[in-house]
Amino acid sequence: MIPIIRNVKISGTGRCLPEKVYTNEYLETIVDTNAEWIYNKLGIKERRIAEENETTSDLASKAALMAIENAGLTPDDIDLIIVATTTPDRPAPSTASFVQEKIGAFNAGAFDIAAVCTGFMYAMTVGVQFVATGAIKHVLVIGADTFSKITDWTRRDAVFFGDGAGAIVFSPNEKGDGLITSKLGADGRGKFIWTVPAGGSEMPASETTVKERLHYWQMDGKGIYNTAVRVLPEVITDVLKAAHLTLDDIKYMVPHQPSIGILKETAAKLGMDFSKVLTNMDRYGNTSAGTIPILLSETVEKNMLSPGDNIIFAAVGSGMAWGAMVYRWV
Ligand SMILES: CC(C)(COP(=O)(O)OP(=O)(O)OC[C@H]1O[C@@H](n2cnc3c(N)ncnc32)[C@H](O)[C@@H]1OP(=O)(O)O)[C@@H](O)C(=O)NCCC(=O)NCCS
């Protein structure tokens, strides 16, 4: 449970998807895959791909400016920027520093969070504390990834991910409601279920690592599936209990978008009607840290949320790491 001294609301949402589209049919022409398999197993029809000169911070900055404007604020009002990403512009400095400069939020502190597909859940849960404790007012939380840059386009698991960024602003809420509760989990024993082996201190970049293609991500898809369908229902049950709510009280789940199979199995285990589980992976695939804020931004734009609606955010991914949050729309 987060000790809430001051209520916190999401005051603005935004998103940015690159223009370029890779359809399943296009992927059939470059890797050994099958469009129907991708749609049936993963729920993906197409995904967006960044241009060669388009960086994670480019997408993140556009999403951020949209969220700030929607919040009725200017970049000067932002006190802190947190970027969740696995595909930073550079290993150093933080992508949040790039964003800070690009959007001109020079009153803000800036740092990154690394929790791969659960990155946005971690960034939200960290960011919200600063507002809840009264330490600062407006926190910009961004989830942004360009996995196309670290994907081996000769392997068939290249079909899983897309590029994109989403952002929210957390602000104080004088009237109550907003954040209710949140929980994070992790199990480092599963750290290699999805990994980028080279480029860090364990295996610095070398001719060999490049030749052996070790700078691209590698995944044990079944390992992820088996853990995901265990931990997601558990953490969602935990936050519902802490919030003294049941599934009947929930309007929507706004989850990470790993695969349609994981989300369906999670809903089935919870006993949740799948129509309450929002998805957009048919158009964007898995944008890793970007999934939840992109989906939320679209949901808000479609006027699907009214004050008093309870929603659940939930994510699972490499680490393994997972988390969930209950939020009452303001
Ligand atoms: C990856 C995943 C879809 C595999 O599902 P599965 O039912 O276990 O599928 P299998 O591995 O048994 O493969 C079933 C068939 O699909 C085929 N297949 C596997 N990957 C494929 C691909 N990319 N394209 C086309 N066919 C593929 C296999 O060759 C196999 O064919 P066969 O039956 O003729 O041998 C599933 O485990 C999953 O959703 N994992 C989660 C992955 C994820 O969410 N990753 C991102 C989050 S970090």
Ligand as a Chemical Component Dictionary entry (heavy atoms), coordinates in Angstrom:
data_LIG
# 
_chem_comp.id                   LIG 
_chem_comp.type                 NON-POLYMER 
_chem_comp.pdbx_formal_charge   0 
_chem_comp.three_letter_code    LIG 
# 
loop_
_chem_comp_atom.comp_id 
_chem_comp_atom.atom_id 
_chem_comp_atom.alt_atom_id 
_chem_comp_atom.type_symbol 
_chem_comp_atom.charge 
_chem_comp_atom.model_Cartn_x 
_chem_comp_atom.model_Cartn_y 
_chem_comp_atom.model_Cartn_z 
_chem_comp_atom.pdbx_ordinal 
LIG C1  C1  C 0 5.381 -17.646 -28.013 1  
LIG C2  C2  C 0 4.022 -18.300 -27.883 2  
LIG C3  C3  C 0 3.007 -17.577 -28.754 3  
LIG C4  C4  C 0 4.143 -19.750 -28.305 4  
LIG O1  O1  O 0 2.916 -20.384 -28.177 5  
LIG P1  P1  P 0 2.844 -21.974 -28.154 6  
LIG O2  O2  O 0 1.428 -22.361 -28.190 7  
LIG O3  O3  O 0 3.647 -22.453 -27.006 8  
LIG O4  O4  O 0 3.495 -22.312 -29.523 9  
LIG P2  P2  P 0 4.682 -23.334 -29.807 10 
LIG O5  O5  O 0 5.977 -22.734 -29.405 11 
LIG O6  O6  O 0 4.321 -24.665 -29.226 12 
LIG O7  O7  O 0 4.598 -23.397 -31.338 13 
LIG C5  C5  C 0 3.420 -23.797 -31.971 14 
LIG C6  C6  C 0 3.673 -23.741 -33.453 15 
LIG O8  O8  O 0 3.874 -22.360 -33.843 16 
LIG C7  C7  C 0 5.067 -22.258 -34.608 17 
LIG N1  N1  N 0 5.689 -20.958 -34.398 18 
LIG C8  C8  C 0 6.410 -20.554 -33.329 19 
LIG N2  N2  N 0 6.803 -19.267 -33.509 20 
LIG C9  C9  C 0 6.327 -18.884 -34.701 21 
LIG C10 C10 C 0 6.398 -17.668 -35.435 22 
LIG N3  N3  N 0 7.033 -16.571 -34.967 23 
LIG N4  N4  N 0 5.782 -17.615 -36.624 24 
LIG C11 C11 C 0 5.121 -18.674 -37.106 25 
LIG N5  N5  N 0 5.007 -19.848 -36.456 26 
LIG C12 C12 C 0 5.604 -19.941 -35.264 27 
LIG C13 C13 C 0 5.942 -23.392 -34.091 28 
LIG O9  O9  O 0 6.890 -23.747 -35.079 29 
LIG C14 C14 C 0 4.947 -24.496 -33.856 30 
LIG O10 O10 O 0 4.648 -25.113 -35.083 31 
LIG P3  P3  P 0 4.442 -26.691 -35.164 32 
LIG O11 O11 O 0 3.252 -26.976 -34.307 33 
LIG O12 O12 O 0 4.217 -26.919 -36.627 34 
LIG O13 O13 O 0 5.716 -27.287 -34.636 35 
LIG C15 C15 C 0 3.506 -18.247 -26.429 36 
LIG O14 O14 O 0 4.342 -19.036 -25.626 37 
LIG C16 C16 C 0 3.443 -16.850 -25.895 38 
LIG O15 O15 O 0 2.498 -16.108 -26.148 39 
LIG N6  N6  N 0 4.447 -16.454 -25.088 40 
LIG C17 C17 C 0 4.536 -15.122 -24.553 41 
LIG C18 C18 C 0 5.511 -14.341 -25.322 42 
LIG C19 C19 C 0 5.457 -12.876 -24.969 43 
LIG O16 O16 O 0 4.463 -12.391 -24.505 44 
LIG N7  N7  N 0 6.540 -12.172 -25.225 45 
LIG C20 C20 C 0 6.659 -10.780 -25.021 46 
LIG C21 C21 C 0 6.571 -10.347 -23.613 47 
LIG S1  S1  S 0 8.075 -9.846  -22.904 48 
# 
loop_
_chem_comp_bond.comp_id 
_chem_comp_bond.atom_id_1 
_chem_comp_bond.atom_id_2 
_chem_comp_bond.value_order 
_chem_comp_bond.pdbx_ordinal 
LIG C1  C2  SING 1  
LIG C2  C3  SING 2  
LIG C2  C4  SING 3  
LIG C2  C15 SING 4  
LIG C4  O1  SING 5  
LIG O1  P1  SING 6  
LIG P1  O2  DOUB 7  
LIG P1  O3  SING 8  
LIG P1  O4  SING 9  
LIG O4  P2  SING 10 
LIG P2  O5  DOUB 11 
LIG P2  O6  SING 12 
LIG P2  O7  SING 13 
LIG O7  C5  SING 14 
LIG C5  C6  SING 15 
LIG C6  O8  SING 16 
LIG C6  C14 SING 17 
LIG O8  C7  SING 18 
LIG C7  N1  SING 19 
LIG C7  C13 SING 20 
LIG N1  C8  SING 21 
LIG N1  C12 SING 22 
LIG C8  N2  DOUB 23 
LIG N2  C9  SING 24 
LIG C9  C10 SING 25 
LIG C9  C12 DOUB 26 
LIG C10 N3  SING 27 
LIG C10 N4  DOUB 28 
LIG N4  C11 SING 29 
LIG C11 N5  DOUB 30 
LIG N5  C12 SING 31 
LIG C13 O9  SING 32 
LIG C13 C14 SING 33 
LIG C14 O10 SING 34 
LIG O10 P3  SING 35 
LIG P3  O11 DOUB 36 
LIG P3  O12 SING 37 
LIG P3  O13 SING 38 
LIG C15 O14 SING 39 
LIG C15 C16 SING 40 
LIG C16 O15 DOUB 41 
LIG C16 N6  SING 42 
LIG N6  C17 SING 43 
LIG C17 C18 SING 44 
LIG C18 C19 SING 45 
LIG C19 O16 DOUB 46 
LIG C19 N7  SING 47 
LIG N7  C20 SING 48 
LIG C20 C21 SING 49 
LIG C21 S1  SING 50 
# 
